[in-house]
Amino acid sequence: NGKTQGYIGVAPKCDQWPEHYKIDIAYGPLEAISQSLIRTWDLTGLTFSMIGKLITGDVSVKNLSGPIGIAQGAGNSAGFGIVYFLGFLALISINLGIINLLPLPVLDGGHLLYYLIELLTGKPVPDNIQEAGFKFGALALLLLMAIGLFNDFSRVLG
């Protein structure tokens, strides 16, 4: 009958938004660049704020997600349209960039930390300290990934 239905005879239904909730935003090329920089700055600030709240305990580690949660978020945002999906991808990209700059020796931020120490002291960080740092950084990163995966499985199964 011209309708798309699933295998069990169920079709998705999406309620229409009231017109007074809808807005149309359009920018010219230069203003779009300006707005993208502002939005990127805001997302960067939000990411740092959330990392700080995770460290202080104001936000629970139960809010961390791993690849399953990211995939679900991508799917949900794609359901709202391409603009929301691209915004989600931008958020993930900014988060990964910031996390990569954390001063954990296995990440780029850790290498930058070693370079800074070398710049300040005039000599490289001793190999045994670098090795211990890499072990600590790898352990911290694995712990974060394990927490994210555990939270993902808890949400899916629970």
C-alpha positions as CSV (number, residue, x, y, z in Angstrom):
1,N,0.0,0.0,0.0
2,G,3.0,2.3,-0.5
3,K,4.0,2.0,3.2
4,T,7.3,0.7,4.5
5,Q,6.9,-2.0,7.2
6,G,9.2,-4.3,9.0
7,Y,9.1,-8.0,8.9
8,I,6.6,-8.3,11.7
9,G,4.2,-5.8,10.3
10,V,5.4,-2.9,12.5
11,A,6.2,0.5,11.0
12,P,8.0,3.3,12.8
13,K,6.0,6.3,13.9
14,C,7.6,9.7,14.4
15,D,5.6,12.4,16.1
16,Q,5.8,15.8,14.3
17,W,7.3,18.6,16.3
18,P,5.1,21.6,16.9
19,E,5.9,24.5,14.6
20,H,6.9,26.8,17.5
21,Y,9.7,24.3,18.5
22,K,11.2,24.4,15.0
23,I,13.9,26.9,14.1
24,D,15.8,27.4,10.9
25,I,19.4,28.5,11.2
26,A,21.4,29.5,8.1
27,Y,24.9,31.1,8.0
28,G,26.9,32.5,5.2
29,P,30.4,31.0,4.5
30,L,32.4,33.4,6.8
31,E,29.8,33.4,9.6
32,A,29.7,29.5,9.4
33,I,33.5,29.4,10.0
34,S,33.1,31.7,13.0
35,Q,30.2,29.7,14.4
36,S,32.1,26.4,13.9
37,L,35.0,27.8,15.9
38,I,32.7,29.0,18.7
39,R,30.9,25.6,18.8
40,T,34.2,23.7,18.8
41,W,35.5,25.9,21.7
42,D,32.2,25.3,23.6
43,L,32.5,21.5,23.1
44,T,36.2,21.6,24.2
45,G,35.2,23.5,27.4
46,L,32.4,21.0,28.0
47,T,34.8,18.1,27.6
48,F,37.3,19.6,30.0
49,S,34.5,20.3,32.5
50,M,33.3,16.7,32.3
51,I,36.8,15.4,32.8
52,G,37.2,17.6,35.9
53,K,33.8,16.4,37.2
54,L,34.8,12.8,36.7
55,I,38.0,13.4,38.6
56,T,36.3,15.2,41.5
57,G,33.4,12.7,41.6
58,D,30.7,15.2,40.7
59,V,29.9,12.9,37.7
60,S,29.8,9.1,38.2
61,V,32.1,6.9,36.1
62,K,28.9,5.1,35.1
63,N,28.5,7.9,32.5
64,L,31.6,6.6,30.7
65,S,30.9,4.7,27.5
66,G,32.9,2.4,25.3
67,P,32.5,1.5,21.6
68,I,29.0,0.1,22.1
69,G,27.8,3.3,23.7
70,I,29.4,5.4,21.0
71,A,27.8,3.2,18.3
72,Q,24.4,3.6,20.0
73,G,24.9,7.3,20.2
74,A,25.9,7.5,16.6
75,G,22.8,5.5,15.6
76,N,20.5,7.7,17.7
77,S,21.9,10.9,16.3
78,A,21.7,9.6,12.8
79,G,18.0,8.9,13.4
80,F,17.5,12.7,13.9
81,G,19.2,13.6,10.6
82,I,22.6,14.3,9.1
83,V,23.2,17.6,11.0
84,Y,22.8,15.9,14.3
85,F,25.0,12.9,13.2
86,L,27.8,15.3,12.0
87,G,27.5,17.1,15.3
88,F,27.9,13.8,17.2
89,L,31.0,13.0,15.0
90,A,32.4,16.4,15.8
91,L,31.9,15.8,19.6
92,I,33.6,12.4,19.4
93,S,36.5,13.8,17.4
94,I,37.0,16.7,19.9
95,N,36.8,14.2,22.8
96,L,39.4,11.9,21.3
97,G,41.7,14.8,20.5
98,I,41.5,16.0,24.1
99,I,41.9,12.6,25.6
100,N,45.0,12.0,23.3
101,L,46.5,15.2,24.9
102,L,46.2,13.9,28.5
103,P,49.6,13.6,30.1
104,L,49.7,9.8,30.0
105,P,53.0,8.6,28.6
106,V,51.4,6.2,26.1
107,L,49.5,9.1,24.5
108,D,50.7,12.1,22.6
109,G,50.2,14.3,25.7
110,G,52.7,12.1,27.6
111,H,55.3,12.5,24.9
112,L,54.7,16.3,25.1
113,L,55.2,16.1,28.8
114,Y,58.5,14.3,28.4
115,Y,59.6,16.9,25.8
116,L,58.7,19.7,28.3
117,I,60.7,18.0,31.0
118,E,63.6,17.7,28.7
119,L,63.3,21.4,27.7
120,L,63.2,22.5,31.3
121,T,66.0,20.2,32.6
122,G,68.2,20.2,29.5
123,K,68.4,16.4,29.5
124,P,66.0,13.6,28.5
125,V,63.9,11.8,31.0
126,P,65.8,8.6,32.1
127,D,64.8,5.4,30.3
128,N,63.7,3.7,33.5
129,I,61.3,6.5,34.4
130,Q,60.0,6.6,30.9
131,E,59.4,2.9,31.0
132,A,57.5,3.1,34.3
133,G,55.5,6.0,32.9
134,F,54.5,4.0,29.9
135,K,53.4,1.1,32.1
136,F,51.4,3.4,34.3
137,G,49.9,5.1,31.2
138,A,49.0,1.8,29.5
139,L,47.4,0.5,32.8
140,A,45.4,3.7,33.2
141,L,44.2,3.6,29.6
142,L,43.2,-0.1,29.9
143,L,41.4,0.7,33.1
144,L,39.4,3.5,31.4
145,M,38.6,1.2,28.5
146,A,37.5,-1.6,30.8
147,I,35.2,0.8,32.7
148,G,33.7,2.0,29.4
149,L,33.1,-1.6,28.2
150,F,31.7,-2.7,31.6
151,N,29.3,0.2,31.5
152,D,28.3,-0.6,27.9
153,F,27.6,-4.2,28.8
154,S,25.7,-3.2,31.9
155,R,23.4,-0.9,29.9
156,V,22.8,-3.5,27.2
157,L,22.2,-6.4,29.5
158,G,20.6,-4.6,32.4
